[in-house]
Amino acid sequence: MASERTDELYRLLLSRGYPKEFCAEIAYKNMNTDYTATRMIGYLYRVTNPRIEDLVDEMLAILSDRDEIMRKKEMEHAQAVINDIYNNGL
């Protein structure tokens, strides 16, 4: 089930005149979290009538940022575990 933000993104893309299949691919397959959908919605409100290529480029940038944040969180967790072992032993 899609989130409200994902549905909002889908409707916004449709209202801008993009093809239905493209809108579904962007909203429901790629920008399917609140974080990514919100970022794309912000982009669409800042940029008027971006080309499809520009939308795809922004989508890839958002997904790359999300992946980087996830990697950072994983590394922080791993470092916290290592610090705990150093401080308290096994």
Beta strands, then each sheet from edge to edge (+ up, - down):
end
